[in-house]
């Protein structure tokens, strides 16, 4: 199974949003620059993240985006679901893990079990977990000069 760039970019953008906020809104332009993601693509993702209850938008000067709830309460599977990515391991399964084939194939239970494990794994990781890891990696980078 391979997640699309949509899912990867959404998770990266959320880590960047949380990592670089001091309680004030963060602009998509700043996130796009830091993460090297197209601004227009990121705007589309943030519309979906807002609809999914992951972020809130703040209008006006100094506006941008803030987390809709604490990072400890935002799970990676929710971020991926918000941008409409399915977490199924094979193309014949729908988002609920049901097989679209008229007859269940012999390996259906294998793929269904894998899909459940993927969802459980991603559901066990919070945005806070990823942000702590990102901070640790930043702090461990050698300083030049």
N, C-alpha and C positions, 0 to 999 in steps of 0.2 A: 504494500500500500504506500502511496506517495501523496502527501498533502500538497495542495496547490500553493502557489505563491500568495494567494489571497489569505489563506490561513496563517502562513508563516509571517507575512507582513503585518497582519492584524495583531498577532502575539508580540512581535518585535515592537510595534508602535505602542502597544499598551505598556510594555516594560519601559520604553523610553518616556512615555507620558508620566508614569509613576516615579521613575528614577530622577527626572529633571524638574519636578514640580516642588514648589515650596508652599503649597497650599493655594497658589494662584493659578489661573487658567494658563494652559500651554497651547501655543498656536500650532496648527497642523504644519505650517511652513517650517517651524523649528524642528519638528519631529521628522519631516520629510528630508531635511538637510542632514540631520544627524544619522538617520538610517539609510540614506541614499535610496529613497523610495519616491516615485513620481508623485508630485503634489496632487494631481487630479485623481490618480488611483487611490491615494490615501484619503482624499475627501469622500470618495464613494464608500470606502470601508468605514469611515467614521459616521456616515449617515446610518449604516447598518448597526454599528456598535451603539449608537444613540438609541435607535429603535429597540435594540436588545437589552436596554437598561444597564449597559456597561459604563457608558460615559454620559455626561451632561454637557450641553454647550452653553457658553456664556457669550452674549453679544456685546458689541460696543468696543470702545477703545480698551485695550488690554484684555480683550476677550480671547476665547479659545475653548479648550476642553478641560474638564476635570473628571475624576472618577465619580461615578454615580453612587458608589458605596465603598466601604473600606477595601483595600487591596486583599486583605485576608479573606474576604468573602467573594472574591471574583476568581473563578476556577478557569483553567485553560480550556476545558471542553466548552464552557459557556462562551468564551471569546470566539472559538471556532464555530460554534453553532450560530452565533450572532451574524457572522459574515456568510452564513448559508453554506457551509461546507459540511459534507456528510462524513461521518467517521466509520464507514464500512470498508472492509478489506477487499471486497470483490464487487465487480460492476453489476452482478445479477441480484444484489440485495438492495432494498430500499433503506431509507434513513432509520427505520425501526428494526432493521435486521431481518425483515421478511424476504423470502426468496421470490423472485419474479418468474421463475420457471414454473411450468405447469406441473411438473413432477419434481419433488425435492431430489436434488442430486445426492449422490453418496457422500460427498464431502461437505454438505451444507452445515452440519453440526460443527465441523472444524472451523469454518469461516465465521459462523455465528459466535462461537466461543472466542475466537480471536478478536472479533469486533467488540465484544463485551469487555475483554481485557484491555483493549486500547482505550475504550471510553472510561473504564475504571481508573486506569493509569492517569489519563489526562485530567480526570475529575479529582484526582488526589493532589494535584499541583495547583497552587494559588499564584496569583499575580505577585503577591508579597514574596513567595518562595523564589520566584524568578528574579525579582528585583534585588533581593538579598544576595543571590548568586552573582548578579551583574555588578553590584557594589564591591563584592569580594574580588572579582576579576579586575575591576578598575583599580582597587587599592593595591593589588599585587603586581601591577605593571611597573617595570623598572623606570625610575625617573631619570631623564637625560640631564646632563650638565650639572 
